[in-house]
Amino acid sequence: MDLTITLLLIFFAVAMLAGWIDTLAGGGGLITLPALLLAGMPPVSALATNKSQAVIGTMTASATLFARGHLRGRALILPVVAAAVGAAAGTWLVQRIDTGWLNWVIPLLLLCVALYVWLTPNMGSAERPAKQTEKQWALTSVPAVGFYDGVFGPGTGTFFAASGVAFRGQTLLAATIRAKLLNFTTNVVSLALFAAGGKVVWAVGATMMLGQVLGATIGSHTMLAGGTRLIRPLVITMCILMSLGQLVGRSQS
């Protein structure tokens, strides 16, 4: 891949848009990962480099939310650890097995999330009785989503938030805020393993990190300044687009 100033500027702009979308609804990887692949980057390197810029985006969002009084308390420790374990297992496995089956499973999962959000217009509008305890949720849904992030990635924030609403009875805003920290955790763990294998293209990753910082900062303030109404339509849109993107890519391969 021939890196030019123009190409790096495009990566910066793409990462900035992805950071904004990812902070509000997840799915920013739908934009960044295809951009890296279209530029001619090998698939594994694209996954690894995508993690490098995703880390800074979720870190910025988490830090902004923490500064505003969110993401605090010992209750977060177990979910964070569980997410890290899941991500480590997924990243280790994806570098050693054929994952072609994910091309069909992931689109179906994303469409299910989109359908669930669409059919429940009041999803997460108010707290509801939890179907699982914090510990049960942290030991089931959280590591499963973390594993998915290690294997593939796009939509991880959406899956974390949807599980918080569905199983913990959280509001969509509260679940989305918590999802930022969990997604940051999985990104860090996954990136560390990819970097250890020498898969990250750091020149591209650093450029996209700058774009992610700006996009994630804007997204965090958008969320807390009344942007909650944007989360539901963005979740539906990004899930459908990610699913279609996966299916189209599979049919052309």
Backbone torsions as a table, in degrees:
resi	resn	phi	psi	omega
1	MET	NA	123.9	-178.3
2	ASP	-87.8	108.1	-178.4
3	LEU	-82.2	125.0	176.8
4	THR	-124.4	165.6	178.0
5	ILE	-60.0	-41.0	180.0
6	THR	-61.5	-44.2	179.8
7	LEU	-64.5	-40.9	178.9
8	LEU	-65.3	-37.0	177.2
9	LEU	-65.5	-37.3	177.1
10	ILE	-64.6	-43.2	177.7
11	PHE	-61.2	-39.2	178.6
12	PHE	-60.9	-47.8	-178.9
13	ALA	-64.9	-41.6	179.0
14	VAL	-62.0	-44.0	-179.5
15	ALA	-66.3	-35.8	179.4
16	MET	-64.5	-46.0	177.4
17	LEU	-63.0	-43.4	-179.7
18	ALA	-63.1	-38.4	179.7
19	GLY	-63.0	-39.1	178.5
20	TRP	-66.6	-48.1	-179.1
21	ILE	-65.1	-43.2	-176.9
22	ASP	-62.9	-38.2	-179.1
23	THR	-66.6	-37.5	-177.4
24	LEU	-81.9	-40.8	-171.4
25	ALA	-139.9	-6.8	-173.2
26	GLY	80.7	168.9	177.7
27	GLY	94.7	8.0	178.7
28	GLY	-61.9	-25.0	178.3
29	GLY	-63.7	-21.0	175.9
30	LEU	-61.3	-28.6	-178.6
31	ILE	-91.3	-46.7	-173.4
32	THR	-74.2	-42.0	-176.7
33	LEU	-64.2	-47.8	175.9
34	PRO	-60.8	-34.9	179.5
35	ALA	-62.4	-41.7	178.6
36	LEU	-66.5	-40.4	-179.9
37	LEU	-68.7	-40.5	179.5
38	LEU	-65.0	-26.9	178.9
39	ALA	-77.1	-5.2	177.1
40	GLY	98.5	13.4	179.8
41	MET	-79.7	136.3	177.6
42	PRO	-56.8	146.3	-175.4
43	PRO	-51.3	-48.0	-178.3
44	VAL	-65.9	-40.5	177.7
45	SER	-66.0	-35.3	177.9
46	ALA	-64.7	-43.5	177.2
47	LEU	-60.9	-44.2	-177.8
48	ALA	-67.2	-46.1	-179.3
49	THR	-66.5	-35.4	176.4
50	ASN	-61.3	-36.7	177.3
51	LYS	-65.0	-38.0	-176.9
52	SER	-61.3	-40.7	-179.7
53	GLN	-81.5	-27.9	178.2
54	ALA	-67.5	-33.3	178.7
55	VAL	-58.0	-48.2	-176.2
56	ILE	-68.5	-32.8	178.7
57	GLY	-67.3	-48.5	-179.6
58	THR	-70.2	-30.0	176.5
59	MET	-67.1	-43.7	179.2
60	THR	-62.8	-45.0	179.3
61	ALA	-62.4	-44.2	-179.4
62	SER	-64.3	-42.7	-179.7
63	ALA	-64.6	-40.3	179.3
64	THR	-64.5	-44.0	179.9
65	LEU	-67.4	-37.2	177.3
66	PHE	-63.3	-42.6	-180.0
67	ALA	-64.6	-25.1	179.1
68	ARG	-91.1	10.1	174.7
69	GLY	96.2	8.1	179.3
70	HIS	-102.8	176.8	175.1
71	LEU	57.2	48.6	178.4
72	ARG	-130.9	151.0	177.1
73	GLY	120.3	150.2	-177.8
74	ARG	-68.3	-18.3	-179.1
75	ALA	-63.7	-17.7	-178.1
76	LEU	-81.7	-16.2	-173.3
77	ILE	-62.3	-51.3	-177.4
78	LEU	-62.6	-47.0	177.2
79	PRO	-59.7	-38.5	179.7
80	VAL	-64.4	-45.4	178.8
81	VAL	-63.0	-44.0	-179.9
82	ALA	-63.2	-40.2	178.4
83	ALA	-63.9	-40.4	179.7
84	ALA	-64.0	-42.7	179.7
85	VAL	-63.6	-44.6	179.2
86	GLY	-61.5	-44.1	-179.5
87	ALA	-65.0	-40.4	179.0
88	ALA	-61.9	-44.1	-180.0
89	ALA	-64.0	-42.7	-179.4
90	GLY	-65.6	-43.5	-179.1
91	THR	-67.7	-38.6	177.6
92	TRP	-63.7	-43.3	-175.4
93	LEU	-71.3	-39.3	-174.8
94	VAL	-64.3	-22.2	179.1
95	GLN	-87.3	2.8	-174.3
96	ARG	-129.4	-10.4	-177.8
97	ILE	-131.8	165.8	174.6
98	ASP	-79.0	124.0	-176.7
99	THR	-112.7	27.5	-179.2
100	GLY	-59.2	-30.1	-179.5
101	TRP	-62.6	-23.1	-179.9
102	LEU	-65.4	-23.9	-179.1
103	ASN	-63.0	-22.3	179.1
104	TRP	-104.2	-36.2	-177.8
105	VAL	-69.3	-44.8	-176.4
106	ILE	-61.7	-46.7	177.9
107	PRO	-57.5	-38.0	179.0
108	LEU	-65.9	-40.9	178.2
109	LEU	-63.2	-42.6	-179.3
110	LEU	-65.5	-40.4	178.3
111	LEU	-65.8	-35.5	177.0
112	CYS	-63.8	-42.1	177.7
113	VAL	-63.4	-45.7	180.0
114	ALA	-60.5	-43.3	-179.8
115	LEU	-64.7	-41.5	179.6
116	TYR	-62.1	-45.5	-179.3
117	VAL	-66.6	-39.4	-178.4
118	TRP	-67.3	-40.8	-177.1
119	LEU	-79.4	-8.2	178.0
120	THR	-122.7	78.0	-176.5
121	PRO	-59.4	-24.0	179.1
122	ASN	-97.9	16.2	-179.3
123	MET	-54.6	121.5	175.2
124	GLY	71.2	13.3	-179.8
125	SER	-74.5	-23.3	177.3
126	ALA	-150.7	157.7	178.3
127	GLU	-67.0	144.6	179.6
128	ARG	-130.0	165.3	177.6
129	PRO	-59.1	134.7	-178.3
130	ALA	-74.5	142.4	176.7
131	LYS	-89.8	-17.8	178.1
132	GLN	-134.6	151.9	172.4
133	THR	-74.2	167.5	178.7
134	GLU	-58.0	-41.7	-178.8
135	LYS	-67.0	-43.3	179.4
136	GLN	-61.4	-44.4	179.2
137	TRP	-63.3	-43.1	-177.6
138	ALA	-66.8	-25.2	-177.4
139	LEU	-99.2	-1.7	179.7
140	THR	-122.2	-75.0	-176.2
141	SER	-63.2	-43.0	-174.7
142	VAL	-62.2	-52.3	178.6
143	PRO	-66.3	-29.4	178.1
144	ALA	-65.1	-44.8	177.9
145	VAL	-68.5	-37.3	177.0
146	GLY	-61.5	-40.5	177.5
147	PHE	-61.4	-44.3	177.5
148	TYR	-58.0	-42.5	-179.1
149	ASP	-63.8	-37.2	178.4
150	GLY	-67.8	-33.0	-178.6
151	VAL	-80.3	-41.7	-174.4
152	PHE	-135.3	-75.5	171.6
153	GLY	127.0	-59.9	-174.2
154	PRO	-54.5	132.1	-180.0
155	GLY	92.7	1.5	-178.2
156	THR	-57.9	-45.4	179.1
157	GLY	-60.0	-38.0	177.9
158	THR	-63.5	-44.3	179.9
159	PHE	-64.9	-41.8	178.0
160	PHE	-60.8	-46.6	-177.9
161	ALA	-65.7	-43.7	-179.4
162	ALA	-62.3	-37.9	179.5
163	SER	-69.1	-34.5	177.8
164	GLY	-65.0	-39.8	177.8
165	VAL	-70.6	-46.4	-174.6
166	ALA	-69.2	-42.1	-172.4
167	PHE	-105.3	-24.5	-179.1
168	ARG	-106.4	-4.7	177.5
169	GLY	70.5	21.0	-178.4
170	GLN	-77.5	159.8	170.5
171	THR	-70.9	158.6	-179.2
172	LEU	-62.8	-36.4	178.8
173	LEU	-65.3	-47.9	-178.9
174	ALA	-62.5	-41.0	-179.4
175	ALA	-67.7	-37.2	179.5
176	THR	-68.4	-38.6	178.3
177	ILE	-63.3	-46.3	179.9
178	ARG	-65.5	-33.9	-179.7
179	ALA	-61.4	-29.0	179.9
180	LYS	-61.5	-44.9	-178.9
181	LEU	-67.0	-42.9	-179.6
182	LEU	-65.0	-40.6	179.2
183	ASN	-67.4	-36.3	176.0
184	PHE	-61.7	-42.8	179.9
185	THR	-60.6	-49.6	-178.3
186	THR	-65.2	-35.5	178.9
187	ASN	-65.4	-42.3	-179.6
188	VAL	-62.5	-47.8	-178.6
189	VAL	-63.3	-47.0	-179.2
190	SER	-62.7	-43.6	179.6
191	LEU	-61.9	-41.0	-179.1
192	ALA	-59.3	-41.9	-179.6
193	LEU	-72.3	-38.6	176.6
194	PHE	-65.0	-42.4	-179.6
195	ALA	-64.3	-37.9	178.4
196	ALA	-61.7	-28.2	178.6
197	GLY	-90.6	3.4	178.2
198	GLY	68.7	31.6	-174.9
199	LYS	-94.7	-12.0	-174.0
200	VAL	-86.3	132.3	172.3
201	VAL	-92.3	96.7	-168.2
202	TRP	-69.1	-29.2	179.4
203	ALA	-62.9	-43.8	178.0
204	VAL	-71.4	-43.1	-179.2
205	GLY	-59.0	-42.8	-179.3
206	ALA	-64.5	-40.5	178.9
207	THR	-63.1	-43.6	-179.1
208	MET	-72.1	-26.8	175.7
209	MET	-60.0	-42.3	-180.0
210	LEU	-62.2	-42.3	178.2
211	GLY	-65.6	-39.0	179.1
212	GLN	-63.6	-39.9	179.3
213	VAL	-57.6	-48.4	-179.0
214	LEU	-65.5	-47.3	-178.6
215	GLY	-65.0	-41.4	-179.6
216	ALA	-68.4	-36.3	177.9
217	THR	-64.5	-45.6	178.0
218	ILE	-63.3	-41.7	-179.3
219	GLY	-64.2	-39.9	179.6
220	SER	-63.8	-43.3	179.1
221	HIS	-69.7	-34.0	176.5
222	THR	-62.3	-44.0	-179.2
223	MET	-61.0	-45.6	-174.8
224	LEU	-82.2	-12.5	-178.4
225	ALA	-104.6	33.0	176.9
226	GLY	99.1	12.6	-178.0
227	GLY	-84.4	7.3	-179.5
228	THR	-57.3	-35.6	-178.5
229	ARG	-64.3	-19.1	179.5
230	LEU	-82.7	-20.3	-172.3
231	ILE	-64.1	-49.7	-175.6
232	ARG	-60.7	-52.6	179.2
233	PRO	-62.8	-32.4	178.4
234	LEU	-69.8	-38.7	177.8
235	VAL	-59.8	-48.4	-179.3
236	ILE	-61.6	-48.3	-177.7
237	THR	-61.7	-47.7	-176.3
238	MET	-68.0	-36.9	178.4
239	CYS	-63.4	-45.0	-179.6
240	ILE	-65.2	-44.8	-179.4
241	LEU	-64.7	-41.4	178.6
242	MET	-64.8	-39.3	179.1
243	SER	-65.1	-47.2	179.0
244	LEU	-62.8	-39.9	179.1
245	GLY	-61.1	-41.8	178.6
246	GLN	-65.8	-42.9	-178.5
247	LEU	-67.6	-40.9	178.0
248	VAL	-64.9	-43.3	178.9
249	GLY	-62.1	-37.1	179.6
250	ARG	-68.3	-40.8	-178.1
251	SER	-68.7	-24.7	-179.5
252	GLN	-89.4	-11.1	-177.9
253	SER	-86.0	NA	NA
